[in-house]
Amino acid sequence: MTEKITHQNLVLQPQDNERLANLCGLLDENLRQIESYMNVEISNRGNTFIIKGHEDTVPLTSELIERLYDISSEEELTSKQLHMYMNKNTDNVNNDKDHISDDEEILIKCRKITIRPKSKSQQQYMNAILQNDLTFGIGSAGTGKTYLAVACAVYFLEKDLVKKIFLARPAIEAGEKLGFLPGDLSEKVNPYLQPIYDALYEIIGFERVSKLLEKKIIEIAPLAYMRGRTLNDAFIILDEGQNTTIAQMEMFLTRIGYGSKTVVTGDTSQIDLPRDVKSGLKDCLEFMPKVKGSHITKFNANDVMRHKIVKDIIREYEKRKK
């Protein structure tokens, strides 16, 4: 059976040369990326586009281009951004419940960047962070749970809703022991904290992060540094919470002070603790639904904002675990 080929004319309004340049990319590289991903042919003259391809993919591509043009005035359309939006666009077709309507969408506008959710679960997660004192983001790598938590923390700091940001992470992962790593304690734990640094650098820039770290307005430290402290008026993030013990998680949750907001992220399928040690994250998730002011968001493979092959791999692993 032969595929039915069709074409569609699309006129983007209002005509804006800067937005069109952002949409198309240097030497039309963005259009070529869309063509490759959607398996279509795209040509354009100014704000008029012609899309040719299979009858199922042409309207999807048209919708994607309109969506990208809408956001082209607010953010630079990099290859990474395009990939995420294309993933989102095609997933919405297969799963309408993951679709975010325009009236539902929330934006986190920081000085340097505007953060928008790429899936329904990300939308719920961001809403939960804004509305609750304690939020859990549970899911595999690539779902944006840490990045969005950091973005919300920066937003709260810039709006003067908190006085500082404290980001913590257990320093026991992938079977490595800190004692065997070179350097002092700071040098030993920094590799484990790098994902948090990367998110901060992208959202507010290297120079500003350095200044805020110097002033201790942002603190990034291993979880053990929280012992004996109570953090008031702070945005607190615990990343990789699945690698805490029950005692460590209890210690962390009881450090929350007045005027603070807390986010715990983790992947309960990637626990690096010894087999006879129960994860503090898994333990507290059992009773947390009873605690008022808390919320749990669970991500799935549809929320992964990395290469499409990563989604497929995660789905296959999920099937094997059932």
VEXDREN-2710 file (C-alpha; in Angstrom, 1 decimal):
% VEXDREN-2710
k/r/px/py/pz
1/MET/0.0/0.0/0.0
2/THR/1.5/3.3/-1.1
3/GLU/1.6/6.3/1.3
4/LYS/-0.6/9.2/0.3
5/ILE/1.6/12.3/-0.2
6/THR/0.1/15.7/0.3
7/HIS/1.2/19.3/0.8
8/GLN/0.1/22.3/2.8
9/ASN/0.7/26.0/2.6
10/LEU/1.4/27.8/5.8
11/VAL/1.5/31.6/6.3
12/LEU/3.0/32.8/9.6
13/GLN/1.6/35.9/11.2
14/PRO/2.7/38.5/12.0
15/GLN/5.6/38.7/9.6
16/ASP/8.7/39.4/11.6
17/ASN/12.1/38.9/10.0
18/GLU/14.0/38.4/13.3
19/ARG/11.5/35.7/14.4
20/LEU/11.7/34.0/11.0
21/ALA/15.5/34.0/11.2
22/ASN/15.3/32.4/14.6
23/LEU/12.8/29.8/13.4
24/CYS/14.7/28.8/10.3
25/GLY/18.2/28.9/11.8
26/LEU/21.6/29.7/10.2
27/LEU/21.4/28.5/6.6
28/ASP/18.0/27.0/7.4
29/GLU/19.6/24.4/9.7
30/ASN/16.5/24.3/11.9
31/LEU/14.2/23.6/8.9
32/ARG/16.5/20.8/7.9
33/GLN/16.4/19.3/11.4
34/ILE/12.6/19.5/11.3
35/GLU/12.5/17.8/7.9
36/SER/14.7/15.0/9.1
37/TYR/12.7/14.4/12.2
38/MET/9.3/14.7/10.7
39/ASN/10.2/13.0/7.3
40/VAL/8.8/15.9/5.3
41/GLU/10.1/18.5/2.8
42/ILE/9.9/22.2/3.7
43/SER/10.4/25.2/1.5
44/ASN/9.7/28.8/2.3
45/ARG/9.8/32.4/0.9
46/GLY/9.5/34.9/3.7
47/ASN/6.7/33.9/6.0
48/THR/5.1/31.5/3.5
49/PHE/6.0/27.9/4.0
50/ILE/5.2/24.8/1.8
51/ILE/5.2/21.5/3.6
52/LYS/5.2/18.3/1.6
53/GLY/5.0/14.7/3.0
54/HIS/2.8/12.0/4.2
55/GLU/-0.8/13.0/5.0
56/ASP/-0.4/12.2/8.7
57/THR/2.9/14.1/9.2
58/VAL/2.2/17.3/7.2
59/PRO/-0.4/18.7/9.6
60/LEU/1.8/17.8/12.6
61/THR/4.7/19.6/11.0
62/SER/2.5/22.6/10.3
63/GLU/1.4/22.7/14.0
64/LEU/5.0/22.4/15.1
65/ILE/6.2/25.3/12.9
66/GLU/3.4/27.5/14.2
67/ARG/4.2/26.6/17.8
68/LEU/7.9/27.3/17.2
69/TYR/7.1/30.6/15.6
70/ASP/5.0/31.6/18.6
71/ILE/7.9/31.1/21.0
72/SER/10.6/32.5/18.6
73/SER/10.1/36.0/20.0
74/GLU/10.9/34.8/23.6
75/GLU/13.8/32.3/23.3
76/GLU/16.5/31.3/20.9
77/LEU/15.6/28.1/19.0
78/THR/18.7/25.9/19.5
79/SER/19.1/22.4/18.2
80/LYS/18.4/21.1/21.7
81/GLN/15.3/23.2/22.0
82/LEU/14.0/22.0/18.7
83/HIS/14.5/18.4/19.6
84/MET/12.5/18.8/22.8
85/TYR/9.6/20.6/21.1
86/MET/9.5/18.0/18.3
87/ASN/9.5/15.2/20.9
88/LYS/6.6/17.0/22.7
89/ASN/4.7/17.6/19.5
90/THR/4.8/14.0/18.3
91/ASP/4.1/12.6/21.8
92/ASN/0.9/14.7/22.1
93/VAL/-0.5/13.0/19.0
94/ASN/0.0/9.6/20.6
95/ASN/-1.1/10.7/24.1
96/ASP/-3.6/13.6/24.2
97/LYS/-3.7/13.6/28.0
98/ASP/-0.1/14.9/27.9
99/HIS/-1.0/17.9/25.8
100/ILE/-0.7/21.3/27.5
101/SER/-3.3/23.8/26.2
102/ASP/-2.3/27.5/25.9
103/ASP/-4.5/28.5/28.8
104/GLU/-3.0/25.9/31.1
105/GLU/0.7/26.7/30.4
106/ILE/2.7/28.5/33.0
107/LEU/6.0/30.2/32.5
108/ILE/8.9/30.8/34.8
109/LYS/10.5/34.1/33.7
110/CYS/14.0/34.6/35.0
111/ARG/16.3/37.4/34.0
112/LYS/18.3/35.4/31.5
113/ILE/15.8/32.8/30.3
114/THR/12.1/31.9/30.2
115/ILE/11.3/28.3/31.3
116/ARG/8.2/26.6/30.0
117/PRO/7.0/23.0/30.6
118/LYS/7.5/20.6/27.8
119/SER/4.9/18.0/29.0
120/LYS/1.8/17.7/31.1
121/SER/3.8/16.1/34.0
122/GLN/6.3/19.0/33.9
123/GLN/3.4/21.4/34.0
124/GLN/1.9/19.7/37.1
125/TYR/5.4/19.6/38.7
126/MET/5.9/23.3/38.3
127/ASN/2.4/24.1/39.6
128/ALA/3.1/21.8/42.6
129/ILE/6.3/23.6/43.4
130/LEU/4.6/27.0/43.3
131/GLN/1.7/25.9/45.4
132/ASN/3.2/23.5/48.0
133/ASP/5.8/23.7/50.7
134/LEU/7.3/20.3/49.8
135/THR/7.3/18.7/46.3
136/PHE/8.7/15.4/45.1
137/GLY/9.7/14.9/41.5
138/ILE/10.2/11.2/40.8
139/GLY/11.4/9.9/37.4
140/SER/14.3/8.9/35.2
141/ALA/17.1/11.1/34.0
142/GLY/16.1/13.5/31.3
143/THR/12.7/14.4/32.6
144/GLY/13.7/17.8/33.7
145/LYS/13.0/17.3/37.4
146/THR/16.2/18.9/38.6
147/TYR/16.5/21.6/36.0
148/LEU/12.9/22.8/36.6
149/ALA/13.4/22.7/40.4
150/VAL/16.5/24.9/40.0
151/ALA/14.6/27.3/37.6
152/CYS/11.9/27.7/40.2
153/ALA/14.5/28.3/42.9
154/VAL/16.1/31.1/40.8
155/TYR/12.6/32.5/40.1
156/PHE/11.8/32.7/43.9
157/LEU/15.2/34.3/44.6
158/GLU/14.8/36.9/41.9
159/LYS/11.2/37.7/43.1
160/ASP/12.6/38.1/46.7
161/LEU/10.3/35.3/47.9
162/VAL/13.3/33.6/49.5
163/LYS/16.6/34.9/50.7
164/LYS/18.8/32.0/49.6
165/ILE/19.0/28.8/47.6
166/PHE/20.4/25.6/49.2
167/LEU/21.1/22.6/46.9
168/ALA/22.2/19.3/48.4
169/ARG/23.0/15.9/47.0
170/PRO/24.1/12.6/48.6
171/ALA/27.7/11.9/47.7
172/ILE/27.5/8.2/47.4
173/GLU/26.8/7.1/43.8
174/ALA/27.8/4.4/41.3
175/GLY/29.7/2.4/43.9
176/GLU/32.4/5.0/44.4
177/LYS/33.8/5.8/47.8
178/LEU/34.8/9.3/48.6
179/GLY/37.9/8.2/50.5
180/PHE/39.4/6.8/47.4
181/LEU/38.9/10.0/45.4
182/PRO/41.7/12.6/45.2
183/GLY/41.6/16.1/46.9
184/ASP/39.9/17.7/49.9
185/LEU/36.2/17.2/50.7
186/SER/35.1/20.0/48.4
187/GLU/37.1/18.5/45.5
188/LYS/35.8/15.1/46.2
189/VAL/32.1/16.0/46.2
190/ASN/32.1/18.6/43.3
191/PRO/31.8/16.0/40.6
192/TYR/28.6/14.7/42.2
193/LEU/27.2/18.3/42.3
194/GLN/28.1/19.2/38.7
195/PRO/24.5/18.6/37.3
196/ILE/23.3/21.3/39.7
197/TYR/26.1/23.7/38.7
198/ASP/25.2/23.1/35.0
199/ALA/21.6/24.0/35.5
200/LEU/22.5/27.2/37.3
201/TYR/25.0/28.2/34.7
202/GLU/22.4/27.8/31.9
203/ILE/19.7/29.7/33.8
204/ILE/21.5/32.6/35.3
205/GLY/25.1/32.6/33.8
206/PHE/28.5/31.7/35.1
207/GLU/29.5/35.1/36.5
208/ARG/26.3/35.6/38.5
209/VAL/26.4/32.1/39.9
210/SER/30.0/32.7/41.0
211/LYS/29.0/36.0/42.8
212/LEU/26.0/34.4/44.5
213/LEU/28.1/31.4/45.6
214/GLU/30.7/33.8/47.0
215/LYS/28.0/35.7/49.0
216/LYS/26.6/32.3/50.1
217/ILE/23.2/33.3/48.7
218/ILE/23.5/30.1/46.8
219/GLU/25.0/27.1/48.7
220/ILE/25.7/23.8/47.0
221/ALA/26.9/21.1/49.3
222/PRO/26.7/17.4/50.1
223/LEU/23.7/16.4/52.2
224/ALA/25.8/15.9/55.4
225/TYR/26.4/19.7/55.5
226/MET/22.7/20.2/56.5
227/ARG/23.1/18.4/59.8
228/GLY/22.4/20.7/62.7
229/ARG/21.0/23.5/60.5
230/THR/17.5/24.9/60.1
231/LEU/17.0/26.8/56.8
232/ASN/14.5/29.6/57.0
233/ASP/13.3/31.7/54.0
234/ALA/15.2/29.4/51.7
235/PHE/14.5/27.4/48.6
236/ILE/15.9/23.9/49.3
237/ILE/16.6/21.2/46.7
238/LEU/17.7/17.7/47.5
239/ASP/18.8/16.0/44.2
240/GLU/19.2/12.2/43.8
241/GLY/17.1/11.6/46.9
242/GLN/16.9/7.9/46.2
243/ASN/20.5/7.6/47.5
244/THR/19.6/8.8/51.0
245/THR/19.2/6.4/53.8
246/ILE/16.0/6.6/56.0
247/ALA/18.0/8.5/58.7
248/GLN/19.4/11.0/56.1
249/MET/16.0/11.7/54.6
250/GLU/14.5/12.3/58.1
251/MET/17.4/14.6/58.9
252/PHE/16.9/16.5/55.6
253/LEU/13.1/16.9/55.9
254/THR/13.4/18.1/59.5
255/ARG/15.8/20.9/58.4
256/ILE/13.0/22.8/56.7
257/GLY/12.4/26.2/58.3
258/TYR/9.8/28.9/58.2
259/GLY/9.2/30.6/54.9
260/SER/11.1/27.9/53.0
261/LYS/10.1/25.8/50.0
262/THR/11.6/22.4/49.4
263/VAL/11.9/20.1/46.4
264/VAL/13.2/16.5/46.5
265/THR/14.1/14.8/43.2
266/GLY/15.0/11.2/42.6
267/ASP/14.8/8.1/40.5
268/THR/13.7/5.1/42.5
269/SER/14.9/2.7/39.8
270/GLN/18.5/4.0/40.1
271/ILE/19.4/3.4/43.8
272/ASP/23.2/3.1/44.5
273/LEU/22.9/2.1/48.2
274/PRO/23.9/-1.3/49.4
275/ARG/21.2/-3.9/48.8
276/ASP/20.4/-4.3/52.5
277/VAL/19.8/-0.5/53.0
278/LYS/16.4/0.9/52.2
279/SER/16.2/4.1/50.3
280/GLY/15.0/7.1/52.4
281/LEU/13.1/8.4/49.4
282/LYS/11.2/5.1/48.8
283/ASP/10.4/5.0/52.5
284/CYS/9.0/8.6/52.8
285/LEU/7.0/8.2/49.6
286/GLU/5.0/5.5/51.4
287/PHE/3.6/8.0/54.0
288/MET/4.0/11.4/52.3
289/PRO/0.5/11.4/50.7
290/LYS/-0.8/11.8/54.3
291/VAL/1.3/15.0/54.8
292/LYS/-0.6/18.2/54.1
293/GLY/1.3/20.8/52.0
294/SER/3.2/18.1/50.1
295/HIS/2.9/16.8/46.5
296/ILE/4.4/14.0/44.5
297/THR/4.8/14.2/40.7
298/LYS/5.8/11.0/38.9
299/PHE/7.3/11.3/35.5
300/ASN/7.4/8.6/32.8
301/ALA/9.1/7.9/29.5
302/ASN/6.9/10.4/27.6
303/ASP/8.5/13.2/29.8
304/VAL/12.1/12.4/28.8
305/MET/13.5/15.5/26.9
306/ARG/16.5/13.8/25.5
307/HIS/17.1/12.0/22.2
308/LYS/14.1/9.9/21.1
309/ILE/16.1/6.7/21.4
310/VAL/16.5/7.4/25.2
311/LYS/12.7/7.3/25.5
312/ASP/12.5/4.0/23.7
313/ILE/15.2/2.5/25.9
314/ILE/13.5/3.6/29.1
315/ARG/10.2/2.1/27.9
316/GLU/11.9/-1.2/27.2
317/TYR/13.5/-1.3/30.6
318/GLU/10.2/-0.5/32.2
319/LYS/8.6/-3.4/30.4
320/ARG/11.4/-5.8/31.6
321/LYS/10.7/-4.7/35.2
322/LYS/7.0/-5.6/35.1
END
